[in-house]
Amino acid sequence: MPGIVETSSTPPGPARTAYAACAVVGLGGLFAGVTGPLLSTFVPPLVRDALGDHRTAIGAVMAIDNVLLLLLVPWAGAASDRASARGRGRLPMVLAGFGLAAAGMAIFPWSARFGIGGLIVAIVVLYTGVNLQRSPFQALVADVVPSRSRSLATASVTFQMCVGAIVFLMLGRMLGMQPAFLIAAVTVLGIAAAFAIGLREPPAAGPQAAATTFRSLLEAGWAAARGVVPGMRAIFIASLLLQLTFQTFATWYALHGTERFGVRPEDVTIGFIAWAVGGVAGALPAGAIGVRFGRRTAMLLGFAAMAGCLLALDRVTSPAAATPLLALASASWTLPTVNAYPLFVEPIPRARRGVLAALFLLCLALGGAIGDPLNGSLFDLFGSYRPLFRMMAAYTALAFVSVLFVPRGAGEADTGPDGAPPAV
């Protein structure tokens, strides 16, 4: 039958079906791994080449992504709730986002031939696709994966994202921009085809979601701030601090490493590779730990281990000594990364998952947005990049404390208002 993966002549068991669902939705992480690193690597230089050294203008063009994120993520979340309530499902919006992103990836390498106007058109098409699918995809994960398996699903997303990032960074380095972007566009279309063939959404959520509007996002944010749902405010704070910690490393480690160890920037890249490898190694075990011991416990374990690694990194004396600790810190990072969203989404009824998924994503975006200026101010205060890992350890410790305020049992598997049937 269309939309069902046939694995044998007999119906698959629940566990087998859940694993298949996790594998398919994990391709959404592969989409992020395919697109994100290539965009971070090649978009800024192309914009600079088109505009020259006009840094304000470069910053304005690069801000298009953030503007589209702020506009499309909440709109798409509310729209996907309406579509789900009316029986159309969220999947068409996800597929539309994949299609636009694939088109943008395909045209982007040649867009600069038409000047800055052509480049801006390609950026708008590309980032519209990327941001259109974000919140519907997050809600779709909860819709199509049974509650008990959602940590495994987000583990699959994280695992495939890290693998995709490593592979496509290598392709970009070996083949150059144009072939890498074309391969990425074809890969994104393949992911869209796998979603269209392999995922089957449950029946409509019900008429109560038909009135979902953009205002729902503000109402949900206010409810979360007031602590209406037990643990939601704490998990928002922990997720923001988790993203802040990652942003600190991603933005500032190269400067920290060159200053502290006295090496070339090229020699510091081994640290980024170690972080990616740690993410690949830790993602799937992090999901299994969340299933076996609980999501809250897994997050606390991850934050504690991560803080220990970061404090140890503050004491090392060479990039070589830092490499295994960075991989271990990244593997620890996957524990809260993989289990935060399943814990957050568990108490949310399907009718509101699009709006609340948008709020969760905006919280992560806020963590990234405040990270760079906050850390820059702290480095100015210290007059050095040396405190990098101590700052990251402080953010991690605060996140650990925040998770302690999540009541025991809140957000754990099978405690939510409804469950999702098998999807694949």
C-alpha positions as CSV (number, residue, x, y, z in Angstrom):
1,M,0.0,0.0,0.0
2,P,1.3,3.6,-0.7
3,G,2.8,5.2,2.4
4,I,3.7,1.9,4.1
5,V,7.1,0.2,4.0
6,E,6.6,-3.5,3.5
7,T,9.2,-5.4,5.4
8,S,7.7,-8.9,5.4
9,S,4.6,-10.9,4.7
10,T,3.4,-10.5,8.3
11,P,2.6,-7.2,10.0
12,P,5.6,-5.7,11.8
13,G,5.6,-5.6,15.6
14,P,5.3,-2.3,17.4
15,A,9.0,-2.0,18.2
16,R,10.0,-2.8,14.6
17,T,7.5,-0.2,13.3
18,A,8.8,2.4,15.7
19,Y,12.4,1.8,14.6
20,A,11.3,2.2,10.9
21,A,9.5,5.5,11.8
22,C,12.6,6.8,13.6
23,A,14.8,5.9,10.6
24,V,12.6,7.8,8.2
25,V,12.0,10.9,10.3
26,G,15.7,11.0,11.0
27,L,16.2,12.0,7.4
28,G,15.0,15.4,8.5
29,G,18.2,15.7,10.4
30,L,20.1,14.7,7.3
31,F,18.4,17.6,5.5
32,A,19.9,20.0,8.1
33,G,23.3,18.3,7.8
34,V,23.3,18.6,4.1
35,T,22.2,22.2,3.9
36,G,23.6,23.9,7.0
37,P,27.4,23.4,6.7
38,L,27.4,24.3,3.0
39,L,25.5,27.5,3.6
40,S,27.7,28.5,6.5
41,T,30.8,27.8,4.4
42,F,29.9,29.3,1.0
43,V,27.2,31.9,1.4
44,P,29.2,34.6,3.3
45,P,32.1,34.6,0.8
46,L,29.8,34.9,-2.2
47,V,27.9,37.8,-0.6
48,R,31.2,39.5,0.2
49,D,32.4,39.0,-3.4
50,A,29.2,40.5,-4.7
51,L,29.2,43.5,-2.4
52,G,32.9,44.1,-1.7
53,D,34.1,45.1,1.7
54,H,30.8,46.8,2.7
55,R,30.3,45.0,6.0
56,T,27.0,46.7,6.9
57,A,25.5,45.6,3.6
58,I,27.0,42.1,4.0
59,G,25.4,41.9,7.4
60,A,22.0,43.0,6.1
61,V,22.0,40.3,3.4
62,M,23.1,37.7,5.8
63,A,20.3,38.7,8.1
64,I,17.7,37.5,5.6
65,D,17.9,34.0,7.1
66,N,17.0,35.3,10.6
67,V,14.2,37.5,9.3
68,L,12.6,34.6,7.4
69,L,13.0,32.4,10.5
70,L,11.1,34.8,12.7
71,L,8.4,35.1,10.1
72,L,8.0,31.6,8.8
73,V,8.6,29.4,11.8
74,P,5.6,30.7,13.8
75,W,3.4,31.0,10.7
76,A,4.2,27.5,9.5
77,G,3.6,26.0,12.9
78,A,0.1,27.5,13.2
79,A,-0.6,26.7,9.5
80,S,0.4,23.1,10.1
81,D,-2.0,22.8,13.0
82,R,-4.8,24.0,10.8
83,A,-3.9,21.7,8.0
84,S,-3.7,18.8,10.4
85,A,-7.1,19.6,11.9
86,R,-8.6,19.7,8.4
87,G,-7.2,16.3,7.4
88,R,-4.5,17.5,5.1
89,G,-1.7,16.9,7.5
90,R,1.7,18.6,8.0
91,L,3.6,16.5,5.5
92,P,2.7,18.7,2.5
93,M,4.2,21.7,4.1
94,V,7.4,19.8,5.0
95,L,7.7,18.6,1.4
96,A,7.1,22.1,0.0
97,G,10.0,23.3,2.2
98,F,12.2,20.5,1.0
99,G,11.3,21.4,-2.6
100,L,12.1,25.1,-2.3
101,A,15.3,24.3,-0.5
102,A,16.4,21.9,-3.2
103,A,15.6,24.6,-5.9
104,G,17.6,27.2,-3.9
105,M,20.6,24.8,-3.5
106,A,20.5,24.1,-7.3
107,I,20.5,27.7,-8.4
108,F,22.6,29.3,-5.7
109,P,26.2,28.6,-7.1
110,W,25.3,30.4,-10.3
111,S,23.1,33.2,-8.8
112,A,26.1,35.6,-8.3
113,R,26.4,35.8,-12.1
114,F,23.3,38.0,-12.0
115,G,24.7,40.4,-9.4
116,I,23.6,40.9,-5.9
117,G,19.9,40.8,-7.0
118,G,20.3,37.3,-8.3
119,L,22.1,36.3,-5.1
120,I,19.4,37.7,-2.9
121,V,16.7,35.9,-4.9
122,A,18.5,32.6,-4.5
123,I,19.0,33.2,-0.7
124,V,15.3,34.0,-0.3
125,V,14.2,30.9,-2.1
126,L,16.7,28.7,-0.2
127,Y,16.1,30.0,3.3
128,T,12.3,30.1,2.7
129,G,12.4,26.4,2.1
130,V,14.7,25.8,5.1
131,N,12.5,27.8,7.5
132,L,9.1,26.7,6.1
133,Q,9.7,23.1,7.1
134,R,11.2,23.6,10.6
135,S,8.1,23.7,12.9
136,P,5.9,21.4,10.8
137,F,8.7,18.8,10.8
138,Q,9.2,19.1,14.6
139,A,5.4,18.6,15.1
140,L,5.4,15.7,12.6
141,V,8.0,13.8,14.6
142,A,5.6,13.8,17.6
143,D,2.6,12.9,15.3
144,V,4.1,9.9,13.6
145,V,6.4,8.4,16.3
146,P,4.9,6.7,19.4
147,S,5.7,8.5,22.6
148,R,8.0,5.8,24.0
149,S,10.2,6.0,20.9
150,R,10.5,9.8,20.5
151,S,13.9,10.0,22.1
152,L,15.1,7.4,19.5
153,A,13.5,9.5,16.8
154,T,15.4,12.7,17.8
155,A,18.5,10.6,18.3
156,S,18.1,9.5,14.6
157,V,17.7,13.1,13.6
158,T,20.8,14.2,15.5
159,F,22.8,11.2,14.2
160,Q,21.9,11.8,10.6
161,M,22.5,15.6,10.9
162,C,26.1,15.0,12.2
163,V,26.8,12.4,9.5
164,G,25.5,14.7,6.8
165,A,27.5,17.6,8.1
166,I,30.7,15.6,8.0
167,V,30.1,14.2,4.5
168,F,29.1,17.4,2.9
169,L,31.8,19.5,4.4
170,M,34.2,16.9,2.9
171,L,32.4,17.1,-0.5
172,G,32.6,20.9,-0.5
173,R,36.3,20.8,0.3
174,M,37.1,18.1,-2.3
175,L,34.7,18.9,-5.2
176,G,34.2,22.7,-4.8
177,M,31.0,24.7,-4.3
178,Q,29.0,23.9,-7.5
179,P,29.2,20.1,-7.5
180,A,28.6,20.0,-3.7
181,F,25.5,22.2,-4.0
182,L,24.1,20.1,-6.9
183,I,24.7,16.9,-5.0
184,A,23.0,18.5,-2.0
185,A,20.0,19.5,-4.1
186,V,19.5,16.0,-5.4
187,T,19.9,14.6,-1.8
188,V,17.2,16.9,-0.5
189,L,14.9,15.7,-3.3
190,G,15.7,12.2,-2.3
191,I,14.8,13.0,1.3
192,A,11.5,14.5,0.2
193,A,10.7,11.3,-1.8
194,A,11.5,9.1,1.2
195,F,9.1,11.2,3.4
196,A,6.3,11.1,0.7
197,I,6.6,7.3,0.3
198,G,7.5,6.2,3.8
199,L,5.5,8.4,6.2
200,R,1.8,8.1,7.0
201,E,0.2,10.6,9.2
202,P,-2.6,9.7,11.7
203,P,-6.2,10.8,11.2
204,A,-7.1,14.5,11.7
205,A,-6.5,15.9,15.1
206,G,-10.0,17.3,15.4
207,P,-12.0,20.5,14.8
208,Q,-10.6,22.2,17.9
209,A,-7.4,23.0,16.0
210,A,-9.0,24.6,13.1
211,A,-9.0,28.1,14.7
212,T,-5.2,28.0,15.4
213,T,-3.7,31.4,14.5
214,F,-0.5,33.3,14.9
215,R,-2.0,34.6,18.2
216,S,-1.7,31.1,19.5
217,L,2.1,31.5,19.6
218,L,1.8,34.5,21.9
219,E,-0.7,32.7,24.1
220,A,1.5,29.6,24.3
221,G,4.5,31.7,25.2
222,W,2.7,33.5,28.0
223,A,1.4,30.1,29.3
224,A,4.9,28.7,29.3
225,A,6.3,31.7,31.1
226,R,3.6,31.4,33.8
227,G,4.4,27.7,34.2
228,V,0.9,26.5,33.3
229,V,2.4,23.2,32.0
230,P,4.6,21.6,34.7
231,G,8.3,21.7,33.7
232,M,7.8,23.6,30.4
233,R,9.4,26.8,31.6
234,A,12.4,24.9,33.0
235,I,12.9,23.0,29.8
236,F,12.7,26.2,27.8
237,I,15.5,27.7,29.9
238,A,17.6,24.6,29.7
239,S,17.2,24.4,25.9
240,L,18.1,28.0,25.5
241,L,21.3,27.5,27.7
242,L,22.1,24.4,25.7
243,Q,22.0,26.3,22.4
244,L,24.0,29.1,24.0
245,T,26.7,26.6,25.0
246,F,26.9,25.2,21.5
247,Q,26.9,28.7,19.9
248,T,29.8,29.7,22.2
249,F,31.9,26.8,20.9
250,A,30.9,27.1,17.3
251,T,31.7,30.8,17.1
252,W,34.6,31.3,19.4
253,Y,36.7,28.1,19.6
254,A,38.9,29.0,16.6
255,L,39.9,32.3,18.1
256,H,40.3,30.7,21.5
257,G,42.5,27.9,20.1
258,T,44.8,30.2,18.1
259,E,45.3,32.5,21.0
260,R,45.7,29.9,23.7
261,F,47.7,27.3,21.9
262,G,49.6,29.5,19.5
263,V,48.7,27.5,16.4
264,R,47.3,28.3,12.9
265,P,43.6,28.4,12.4
266,E,43.9,25.3,10.2
267,D,45.2,23.3,13.2
268,V,42.2,24.2,15.3
269,T,39.8,22.6,12.8
270,I,40.5,19.2,14.3
271,G,38.5,20.4,17.3
272,F,35.4,21.0,15.2
273,I,35.9,17.5,13.6
274,A,36.1,16.0,17.0
275,W,32.9,17.7,18.0
276,A,31.1,16.3,14.9
277,V,32.5,12.8,15.5
278,G,31.4,12.9,19.2
279,G,27.9,13.9,18.0
280,V,27.7,10.9,15.6
281,A,29.0,8.5,18.4
282,G,26.7,9.8,21.1
283,A,23.4,10.4,19.4
284,L,21.9,7.0,19.2
285,P,23.1,5.9,22.7
286,A,21.6,9.2,24.0
287,G,18.2,8.1,22.6
288,A,18.5,4.7,24.1
289,I,19.4,6.1,27.5
290,G,16.4,8.4,27.4
291,V,14.1,5.4,26.7
292,R,15.7,3.2,29.3
293,F,16.2,5.6,32.2
294,G,13.9,8.6,31.4
295,R,14.4,11.8,29.6
296,R,14.9,14.0,32.6
297,T,17.6,11.7,34.0
298,A,19.3,11.5,30.6
299,M,19.5,15.3,30.4
300,L,20.9,15.7,33.9
301,L,23.5,13.0,33.1
302,G,24.5,14.8,29.9
303,F,24.8,18.2,31.5
304,A,26.8,16.9,34.4
305,A,29.2,15.0,32.1
306,M,29.5,17.9,29.7
307,A,30.3,20.3,32.5
308,G,33.1,18.0,33.7
309,C,34.6,17.7,30.2
310,L,34.5,21.5,29.8
311,L,36.3,22.1,33.1
312,A,38.9,19.5,32.0
313,L,39.3,21.3,28.7
314,D,40.1,24.5,30.5
315,R,43.2,22.7,31.9
316,V,44.7,21.1,28.8
317,T,47.8,22.5,27.2
318,S,47.5,21.5,23.5
319,P,45.0,21.0,20.7
320,A,45.9,17.3,20.6
321,A,45.0,16.9,24.3
322,A,41.8,18.8,23.8
323,T,40.6,16.6,20.9
324,P,39.4,13.5,22.8
325,L,37.8,15.7,25.5
326,L,35.9,17.7,22.8
327,A,34.6,14.5,21.4
328,L,33.5,13.4,24.8
329,A,31.9,16.8,25.5
330,S,30.0,16.5,22.2
331,A,28.8,13.0,23.1
332,S,27.6,14.3,26.4
333,W,25.9,17.2,24.6
334,T,23.8,14.7,22.6
335,L,22.0,13.5,25.8
336,P,20.1,16.8,26.5
337,T,20.0,17.6,22.8
338,V,18.2,14.3,22.0
339,N,15.9,14.2,25.0
340,A,14.9,17.9,25.4
341,Y,12.3,18.0,22.6
342,P,10.6,14.7,23.5
343,L,10.3,15.8,27.1
344,F,8.9,19.2,26.0
345,V,6.4,17.9,23.5
346,E,5.0,15.0,25.6
347,P,2.2,17.0,27.4
348,I,1.2,18.9,24.3
349,P,-1.9,17.7,22.4
350,R,-1.6,17.1,18.7
351,A,-3.9,20.0,18.0
352,R,-1.3,22.5,19.3
353,R,2.0,20.8,18.4
354,G,2.8,23.1,15.4
355,V,2.5,26.3,17.5
356,L,4.4,24.9,20.4
357,A,7.1,23.4,18.2
358,A,7.5,26.9,16.7
359,L,7.9,28.3,20.2
360,F,10.6,25.7,21.0
361,L,12.5,26.5,17.9
362,L,12.3,30.2,18.5
363,C,13.7,29.6,22.0
364,L,16.7,27.8,20.5
365,A,17.1,30.7,18.0
366,L,17.1,33.1,20.9
367,G,19.9,31.2,22.5
368,G,21.9,31.4,19.3
369,A,21.1,35.1,18.8
370,I,22.1,36.3,22.3
371,G,25.2,34.1,22.4
372,D,27.6,36.0,20.2
373,P,27.0,39.5,21.6
374,L,27.0,38.2,25.2
375,N,30.2,36.2,24.8
376,G,31.8,39.0,22.9
377,S,31.1,41.3,25.8
378,L,32.5,38.8,28.3
379,F,35.7,38.3,26.3
380,D,36.1,42.1,26.1
381,L,35.7,42.2,29.9
382,F,38.3,39.5,30.4
383,G,40.6,40.9,27.7
384,S,41.1,37.4,26.4
385,Y,39.5,34.3,24.8
386,R,41.0,32.2,27.6
387,P,37.8,31.8,29.7
388,L,35.9,30.1,26.8
389,F,35.5,26.7,28.4
390,R,34.8,28.1,31.9
391,M,32.0,30.2,30.4
392,M,30.6,27.1,28.6
393,A,30.8,25.1,31.9
394,A,28.8,27.9,33.6
395,Y,26.1,27.8,31.0
396,T,25.9,24.0,31.3
397,A,25.7,24.1,35.1
398,L,22.8,26.6,34.9
399,A,21.1,24.3,32.5
400,F,21.6,21.4,34.9
401,V,20.0,23.4,37.7
402,S,17.1,24.3,35.4
403,V,16.3,20.7,34.6
404,L,16.2,20.0,38.3
405,F,13.0,22.2,38.3
406,V,11.3,19.8,35.9
407,P,9.0,17.6,38.2
408,R,9.9,14.0,38.2
409,G,7.7,12.1,35.7
410,A,6.7,15.3,33.8
411,G,7.3,14.8,30.1
412,E,8.3,11.2,30.3
413,A,7.0,8.6,27.8
414,D,3.3,7.7,27.7
415,T,2.4,10.5,30.2
416,G,0.9,12.8,27.5
417,P,-2.7,13.4,26.5
418,D,-2.6,11.3,23.4
419,G,-0.3,8.9,21.6
420,A,0.8,8.6,18.0
421,P,0.0,5.4,16.1
422,P,2.6,3.6,13.9
423,A,3.7,5.7,11.0
424,V,5.7,3.6,8.6
